[in-house]
Amino acid sequence: MNKSISKIYIASDHRGVGLKLYLIEMLSASGYQVVNLGVDDPNTSVDFPDVAKSVADAMIDDKNSRGILICGTGAGIMIAANRYRHIRASRCDNPNQARDDRFHDDINVLALASDDIDIEMSFIVAQAFLDSPFDNIERRNRRIEKIS
């Protein structure tokens, strides 16, 4: 467990509810403080931009937090999250990608595709995202500053 992470804010649209509830259970059991920002009913249709906004709003004043967002494809929610200046979201399907995206790009939000990822793999990817450091060197910081 990465003790430098204050909280994990997690949310999904209706298509990602099952995966989100599984991750909440697994991450909480691993010792993380997980904040569920909804939705919890797969029959409650919600627009993924609204879900991304809830996590972005929660993270704005909490620099040590991370986010996990889930929709059917992972793409829509990633695009919506990246509209916020303080968010760097990436859809990751395997742990190597999550490690690389953290190390090179300091992603602070993991986007997952509930339609495409195996439920057990989602936890492995989330662990890689949470446990991986950022390579805090000048060229990477310069690039992130340009994005922001």
C-alpha positions as CSV (number, residue, x, y, z in Angstrom):
1,M,0.0,0.0,0.0
2,N,1.2,3.5,-0.9
3,K,0.9,5.5,2.3
4,S,1.5,8.8,0.6
5,I,-2.0,8.6,-1.0
6,S,-4.5,10.4,1.2
7,K,-7.7,9.0,-0.5
8,I,-8.9,7.3,-3.6
9,Y,-11.9,8.9,-5.1
10,I,-13.8,6.3,-7.3
11,A,-16.9,6.7,-9.4
12,S,-18.5,5.0,-12.4
13,D,-21.4,5.4,-14.7
14,H,-24.1,2.8,-14.7
15,R,-22.1,0.4,-16.9
16,G,-19.2,0.3,-14.4
17,V,-21.1,-0.2,-11.2
18,G,-20.1,-3.9,-10.7
19,L,-16.4,-3.2,-11.3
20,K,-16.4,-0.2,-9.1
21,L,-18.0,-2.0,-6.2
22,Y,-15.5,-4.8,-6.5
23,L,-12.6,-2.3,-6.5
24,I,-13.9,-0.5,-3.5
25,E,-14.0,-3.8,-1.6
26,M,-10.5,-4.9,-2.7
27,L,-8.8,-1.5,-2.2
28,S,-10.5,-1.0,1.2
29,A,-9.3,-4.4,2.3
30,S,-5.8,-3.4,1.2
31,G,-5.9,-0.5,3.6
32,Y,-6.8,2.4,1.3
33,Q,-9.3,5.1,2.2
34,V,-11.7,4.8,-0.7
35,V,-14.4,7.4,-1.2
36,N,-17.3,6.2,-3.4
37,L,-18.7,9.1,-5.5
38,G,-21.4,7.0,-7.2
39,V,-23.5,5.6,-8.9
40,D,-24.3,2.4,-7.1
41,D,-27.3,1.2,-9.2
42,P,-26.7,-0.2,-12.7
43,N,-30.2,0.8,-13.6
44,T,-29.6,4.5,-12.8
45,S,-28.4,6.0,-16.0
46,V,-25.8,8.7,-15.6
47,D,-23.7,10.7,-18.0
48,F,-20.0,9.9,-17.8
49,P,-19.0,13.6,-17.9
50,D,-20.9,14.2,-14.7
51,V,-19.1,11.2,-13.1
52,A,-15.7,12.6,-14.2
53,K,-16.6,16.0,-12.7
54,S,-17.4,14.5,-9.3
55,V,-13.9,13.0,-9.1
56,A,-12.2,16.1,-10.5
57,D,-14.0,18.3,-8.0
58,A,-13.0,16.0,-5.1
59,M,-9.4,16.0,-6.1
60,I,-8.9,19.7,-6.7
61,D,-7.8,20.5,-3.1
62,D,-6.4,17.1,-2.3
63,K,-3.0,16.9,-4.1
64,N,-2.2,13.5,-2.4
65,S,-5.3,11.8,-3.7
66,R,-5.8,9.6,-6.7
67,G,-8.9,8.9,-8.7
68,I,-10.4,5.9,-10.5
69,L,-13.1,6.3,-13.1
70,I,-15.0,3.6,-14.8
71,C,-17.3,3.6,-17.8
72,G,-18.1,1.0,-20.5
73,T,-15.2,1.9,-22.8
74,G,-13.0,3.8,-20.5
75,A,-12.4,6.3,-23.3
76,G,-15.3,8.7,-22.7
77,I,-14.6,9.1,-19.0
78,M,-10.9,9.6,-19.6
79,I,-11.6,12.3,-22.2
80,A,-14.0,14.0,-19.8
81,A,-11.6,13.8,-16.9
82,N,-8.7,15.3,-18.9
83,R,-10.8,18.5,-19.4
84,Y,-9.8,19.5,-15.9
85,R,-6.4,21.2,-15.6
86,H,-5.3,19.3,-12.4
87,I,-6.3,15.9,-13.8
88,R,-4.0,13.6,-15.9
89,A,-6.1,10.5,-16.7
90,S,-5.2,7.5,-18.7
91,R,-7.1,4.3,-19.7
92,C,-5.0,1.4,-18.7
93,D,-5.7,-2.2,-19.5
94,N,-2.7,-3.9,-18.0
95,P,-0.3,-3.3,-15.0
96,N,2.7,-2.4,-17.2
97,Q,0.8,0.4,-18.9
98,A,-0.4,1.7,-15.5
99,R,3.2,1.7,-14.2
100,D,4.6,3.4,-17.3
101,D,1.8,6.1,-17.3
102,R,2.5,6.9,-13.6
103,F,6.3,6.9,-14.1
104,H,6.4,9.0,-17.2
105,D,3.3,11.1,-17.1
106,D,2.3,11.3,-13.4
107,I,-1.2,10.2,-14.1
108,N,-3.4,10.8,-11.1
109,V,-6.6,9.2,-12.4
110,L,-7.0,5.7,-13.7
111,A,-9.7,5.1,-16.3
112,L,-11.0,1.6,-16.7
113,A,-13.3,0.0,-19.4
114,S,-15.8,-2.2,-17.6
115,D,-16.7,-3.8,-20.9
116,D,-13.2,-4.8,-21.7
117,I,-11.2,-5.6,-18.6
118,D,-11.4,-8.8,-16.5
119,I,-12.5,-8.0,-13.0
120,E,-9.4,-9.6,-11.3
121,M,-7.2,-7.7,-13.8
122,S,-8.8,-4.4,-12.8
123,F,-7.5,-4.8,-9.3
124,I,-4.0,-5.7,-10.5
125,V,-4.0,-2.6,-12.8
126,A,-5.3,-0.5,-9.9
127,Q,-2.5,-1.7,-7.6
128,A,0.1,-0.9,-10.2
129,F,-1.3,2.6,-10.6
130,L,-1.4,3.2,-6.9
131,D,2.0,1.6,-6.1
132,S,4.0,3.2,-8.9
133,P,6.1,6.3,-8.4
134,F,6.5,9.3,-10.7
135,D,9.9,9.8,-12.2
136,N,10.2,13.3,-10.8
137,I,12.9,14.6,-13.2
138,E,13.1,18.0,-14.9
139,R,12.1,16.9,-18.4
140,R,9.0,15.1,-17.1
141,N,8.0,18.0,-14.9
142,R,8.5,20.4,-17.8
143,R,6.1,18.4,-20.0
144,I,3.5,18.1,-17.3
145,E,3.7,21.9,-16.7
146,K,3.1,22.4,-20.4
147,I,0.0,20.3,-20.2
148,S,-1.3,22.2,-17.2
